[in-house]
Amino acid sequence: MKKTLVILLALSLLLALAACGEKAPTSAAPPSEGRAVGGTLNIYTWEGMFPEDILSNFEAETGVTINYVNFDTDETMLSKLQDAKGGDYDLIIADDYIIELAIQEGLVQKLDAAKLSNYGNINPFYQGQFYDPADEYTIPYGAGVQTIVYDPSLTSIDIKGYADLLDPSLKNNVGVIANYRVIDGLALKINGYSYNTNNIDEINAAGATLLELAPNIRLIKDDNIEDDLIIREVAATVMYTSQVTMAKLAKPDLEVVYPSEGIGFGIMAGFIPSNAPNADAAYAFLNYILDAQRGAECFEWLGYYSTFSASDPLISEEFQSFLTLPEDFKTTDSEMIENISAEADAAHELIWTAFREATGQTD
């Protein structure tokens, strides 16, 4: 959830995909449309996922009281949902890989598209993914890629891919997000391997590459790493899409790079837990944000790629080049980070720990 002057982002690809595969919205109105729903809607997701106006206006129009609960990580969410046996919460928005596990554990209920008259506003490009291949359980809400952003005034090289971050000229001048699968993954991609390999030797080889990168790392952090690039604390970063959006809006001369080794691609999605206490309110809210104009407002707020094709033309001009995929984006150049074996994940944790120790960024 939330791009560059060199690579212009355009709507044409997404609109073309939407035109080819768009699902016609059902004529059946959800039970919430046209009248108050009432009760409490328990939303469980990260902090700041919706504009305040969206939340307050929904409450005013439906009579629903929103109880907005935050989690820090996807794993925290899954643990809470397991403890609640699929109850307590009405709507959860989380990352793709964790949703796959929740579905496998029977903690997610199948959606009734007849209750979502705005269902046809979804961009089909973001549907049919590994975590919900038949689109039975989820509504995509924001997508992004892991990209490199750098300040050309602080670098002496033209960065094209992850391997360039190993250049000695960038010593102690690179910041990266703190997601171990993403950063371990960039080392895998440098070596020509999949993000999702279960081969321990390949993961260990990535660990050796990370140790080569370590002298160049100044920061490892998730929160507000874009600020460190803006104030010139670092010359180059690996960031999430929402952070890229904020960085480019604040400093347009920054360069955004879609790494030549391949792009890590991810989707956030909403789902209704299997024993949600107020599923009707969840349907009402999902349909509310699926509205084209409200969706545009949400994605401008969030800073991630718009997953509702109907919203794309309504996104403000200043955001148009940030919130949709590049015109030349190819799915063959991207890979979603998926769940891997326990043995492979343990190997990742070992090389990640060694990497952080080598950088001195262990807090």
C-alpha positions in Angstrom: 0.0 0.0 0.0 1.5 3.5 0.1 7.4 6.9 -10.6 10.0 8.3 -12.0 10.8 11.1 -14.5 12.9 8.7 -16.5 10.4 5.8 -16.7 7.0 7.2 -17.3 4.2 5.3 -15.7 1.0 5.1 -17.7 -2.5 3.8 -17.4 -2.7 2.1 -20.8 -1.5 -1.3 -19.7 -3.9 -1.6 -16.8 -6.8 -0.2 -18.7 -6.2 -2.5 -21.6 -6.1 -5.5 -19.3 -9.2 -4.3 -17.5 -11.0 -4.0 -20.9 -10.0 -7.5 -21.9 -10.9 -9.2 -18.7 -13.3 -7.0 -16.8 -16.0 -8.8 -14.9 -19.4 -7.2 -15.2 -20.8 -6.0 -11.9 -23.8 -7.9 -10.7 -27.1 -6.2 -10.7 -27.9 -7.4 -7.2 -27.3 -4.6 -4.7 -25.6 -5.5 -1.5 -27.7 -5.5 1.7 -26.0 -2.2 2.7 -26.9 -0.1 -0.3 -29.6 2.4 0.2 -30.2 1.9 3.9 -28.3 1.8 7.2 -26.5 -1.4 8.2 -25.7 -0.6 11.8 -23.6 -2.5 14.3 -19.9 -2.5 14.6 -17.3 -3.1 11.9 -14.1 -4.6 13.3 -11.3 -3.8 10.8 -7.9 -5.4 11.5 -5.0 -4.1 9.4 -2.0 -1.8 9.5 -2.2 1.8 10.7 -3.3 4.4 8.2 -4.7 2.3 5.4 -7.7 4.6 4.7 -8.3 8.3 4.6 -10.1 9.5 7.7 -12.9 10.9 5.5 -13.6 7.5 4.0 -14.0 6.0 7.5 -16.1 8.8 8.9 -18.4 9.2 5.9 -19.0 5.4 5.8 -20.1 5.6 9.4 -22.4 8.5 8.8 -24.0 6.9 5.7 -24.5 3.4 7.1 -24.9 3.8 10.8 -21.9 1.4 11.3 -19.4 2.2 14.0 -15.9 1.3 12.9 -13.5 -0.3 15.4 -10.1 0.0 13.7 -7.5 -2.3 15.2 -3.9 -2.3 14.0 -1.3 -5.0 13.8 2.4 -4.6 13.3 3.2 -7.7 11.1 1.3 -10.2 9.1 2.4 -12.9 11.4 0.9 -11.1 14.4 -2.4 -10.9 12.5 -2.4 -14.6 11.7 -1.7 -15.5 15.3 -4.6 -13.4 16.5 -6.9 -14.8 13.9 -5.9 -18.3 14.8 -6.6 -17.6 18.5 -10.0 -16.2 17.6 -10.8 -19.2 15.4 -11.7 -16.9 12.5 -13.8 -14.7 14.7 -13.5 -11.3 16.5 -12.8 -9.4 13.2 -15.1 -8.6 10.3 -12.6 -7.4 7.7 -8.8 -7.9 7.5 -6.4 -6.4 5.0 -3.0 -8.2 4.9 -0.3 -9.4 2.5 -0.7 -12.1 -0.1 1.5 -14.8 1.3 -0.1 -14.7 4.8 -3.6 -14.7 3.3 -2.7 -18.0 1.6 -2.0 -19.5 5.0 -5.2 -18.1 6.5 -7.2 -19.7 3.7 -5.4 -23.0 4.0 -6.3 -23.0 7.7 -10.0 -22.4 7.1 -10.0 -18.9 8.7 -11.4 -17.1 5.6 -14.9 -17.3 4.2 -15.8 -17.3 0.6 -17.0 -14.0 -0.8 -20.5 -13.6 -2.2 -19.9 -11.3 -5.2 -23.7 -10.7 -5.4 -23.3 -8.5 -2.3 -20.7 -6.3 -4.1 -22.3 -4.3 -6.8 -19.0 -2.6 -7.5 -17.1 -5.8 -7.9 -16.6 -5.1 -11.6 -14.4 -2.1 -10.7 -11.5 -4.5 -9.7 -8.6 -4.6 -12.2 -8.3 -8.3 -13.2 -4.6 -7.9 -13.6 -4.5 -8.2 -9.8 -6.7 -11.2 -9.6 -6.1 -14.9 -10.1 -2.9 -14.8 -8.0 -1.2 -17.6 -6.1 -2.9 -16.9 -2.8 -6.5 -16.9 -4.3 -6.3 -18.4 -7.8 -10.0 -18.6 -8.3 -10.8 -15.2 -6.7 -13.0 -16.9 -4.1 -11.9 -15.1 -1.0 -10.3 -11.7 -1.5 -10.5 -8.2 -2.9 -7.1 -6.7 -3.9 -6.4 -3.4 -2.1 -3.1 -2.0 -3.2 -0.1 -3.5 -4.9 3.6 -2.7 -5.2 7.1 -3.7 -6.3 10.4 -3.5 -4.6 12.4 -0.8 -6.4 15.7 1.0 -6.1 15.6 4.8 -5.7 18.7 6.9 -5.8 19.9 10.4 -5.8 22.0 11.0 -8.9 23.7 14.0 -7.3 25.2 11.6 -4.6 26.3 8.8 -6.9 29.0 8.3 -9.5 27.4 5.3 -11.1 24.3 4.8 -13.2 22.3 2.2 -11.1 20.4 -0.3 -13.2 20.0 -3.3 -11.0 20.6 -4.9 -7.6 24.1 -5.8 -8.5 25.1 -2.2 -8.8 24.4 -1.7 -5.1 27.6 -3.7 -4.4 29.7 -1.1 -6.1 32.5 0.1 -3.8 31.6 3.8 -4.5 28.4 3.3 -2.4 30.2 2.3 0.8 28.1 3.1 3.8 25.6 4.9 1.6 22.8 2.5 1.0 19.5 2.0 2.9 17.3 -1.0 2.6 13.9 -2.0 4.0 13.9 -4.6 6.9 12.0 -7.4 5.1 14.3 -10.4 5.1 12.7 -12.2 2.2 12.9 -9.0 0.1 16.5 -8.3 0.9 17.7 -11.9 0.9 15.7 -12.1 -2.4 17.7 -9.3 -4.1 20.8 -11.4 -3.4 19.1 -14.4 -4.9 18.1 -12.4 -8.0 21.7 -11.1 -8.4 22.8 -14.8 -8.5 20.0 -15.7 -11.0 17.8 -17.6 -8.6 14.1 -17.4 -7.7 12.8 -15.5 -4.7 11.0 -18.7 -3.8 13.8 -21.2 -4.1 13.8 -24.1 -1.5 17.4 -24.9 -2.5 19.5 -24.4 0.6 22.7 -24.0 -1.4 21.2 -21.2 -3.4 20.1 -19.5 -0.3 23.5 -19.8 1.3 25.1 -18.4 -1.9 22.7 -15.4 -1.5 24.0 -15.1 2.0 27.6 -14.7 0.7 26.4 -12.0 -1.7 24.8 -10.2 1.2 28.1 -10.2 3.0 29.6 -8.5 -0.1 26.8 -5.9 0.1 27.2 -5.3 3.9 30.0 -2.6 3.8 27.7 -0.4 1.7 24.7 -0.6 4.0 24.1 2.4 6.2 20.5 1.7 7.2 18.1 -1.2 7.6 14.6 0.0 8.5 11.0 -0.1 7.3 9.6 3.1 8.7 10.2 6.3 6.8 13.3 5.2 5.0 12.3 7.5 2.2 13.0 10.5 4.5 16.7 9.4 4.8 17.0 9.5 1.0 15.2 12.9 0.8 17.6 14.5 3.4 20.6 12.9 1.7 21.5 10.6 4.6 21.9 7.8 2.0 22.5 7.9 -1.7 20.4 4.9 -2.7 17.6 2.8 -1.2 15.5 -0.3 -1.8 12.0 0.7 -0.9 8.3 -0.2 -1.0 6.1 1.5 -3.6 4.3 3.7 -1.1 7.7 5.0 0.0 8.8 5.6 -3.6 5.6 7.7 -4.1 6.4 9.9 -1.1 10.0 10.3 -2.0 9.3 11.3 -5.6 6.6 13.7 -4.6 9.0 15.4 -2.2 12.1 15.3 -4.5 11.2 14.8 -8.2 14.9 14.6 -9.3 15.3 11.2 -7.6 15.8 8.3 -10.0 13.6 5.1 -9.7 15.0 1.8 -11.0 13.1 -1.4 -11.8 16.0 -3.8 -11.2 17.3 -5.5 -14.3 17.5 -8.8 -12.4 13.7 -8.8 -12.0 11.0 -7.2 -9.9 9.5 -8.4 -6.7 5.8 -7.9 -6.8 3.2 -8.1 -4.0 -0.5 -7.5 -3.4 -2.4 -6.5 -0.3 -6.0 -7.8 -0.1 -9.0 -7.7 2.0 -10.9 -10.8 3.3 -13.7 -11.6 5.7 -12.8 -14.1 8.4 -14.7 -17.4 8.6 -16.6 -16.4 11.8 -16.8 -12.7 11.3 -19.4 -11.2 13.8 -20.7 -8.7 11.3 -20.0 -9.9 7.7 -22.7 -7.6 6.3 -20.8 -4.5 7.5 -17.7 -5.9 5.9 -19.4 -6.3 2.6 -20.8 -2.8 2.9 -17.4 -1.4 3.5 -15.7 -3.3 0.7 -18.4 -2.2 -1.7 -18.0 1.4 -0.4 -14.3 1.6 -1.2 -14.8 -0.3 -4.5 -16.6 2.8 -5.7 -14.5 4.4 -8.4 -14.1 7.8 -6.8 -13.6 6.5 -3.3 -11.1 4.0 -4.6 -9.1 6.8 -6.2 -9.1 8.7 -2.9 -7.9 5.6 -1.1 -5.0 5.0 -3.4 -3.8 8.6 -3.4 -3.8 8.3 0.4 -2.1 4.9 0.4 0.5 5.5 -2.2 0.4 1.9 -3.6 -0.7 0.9 -7.1 -4.4 1.2 -7.8 -6.0 -2.2 -8.0 -9.4 -0.8 -9.2 -9.3 -0.1 -12.9 -12.4 2.1 -12.6 -10.5 4.4 -10.2 -7.4 4.8 -12.4 -8.9 7.7 -14.6 -10.0 9.5 -11.5 -6.6 9.6 -9.8 -5.3 13.2 -9.6 -2.8 14.3 -12.2 0.1 14.7 -9.7 -0.3 11.0 -8.8 -1.0 9.6 -12.2 2.6 8.6 -12.9 3.1 6.9 -9.5 0.0 4.8 -8.8 -0.1 2.6 -11.9 2.4 0.1 -13.3 4.9 1.2 -15.9 3.8 1.0 -19.5 6.5 -1.5 -20.3 6.0 -3.7 -17.3 6.1 -7.4 -18.2 4.8 -10.1 -15.9 7.7 -12.3 -17.1 10.0 -9.8 -15.4 8.3 -10.0 -12.1 7.9 -12.6 -9.3 5.7 -12.7 -6.3 7.3 -13.7 -3.0 5.5 -16.8 -1.8 5.6 -19.2 1.1 8.5 -21.6 1.1 9.5 -24.7 3.1 10.3 -24.4 6.8 13.9 -25.5 6.1 14.4 -22.8 3.4 12.9 -20.2 5.7 15.2 -21.2 8.5 18.2 -20.8 6.1 16.9 -17.3 5.2 16.8 -16.3 8.9 20.4 -17.5 9.3 21.8 -15.5 6.4 19.6 -12.5 7.3 21.0 -12.5 10.9 24.6 -12.8 9.6 24.0 -9.9 7.2 22.6 -7.6 9.9 25.5 -8.4 12.1 27.9 -7.6 9.3 26.3 -4.2 8.8 26.1 -3.4 12.5 22.3 -2.9 12.1 21.1 -5.4 14.6 18.5 -3.4 16.6 
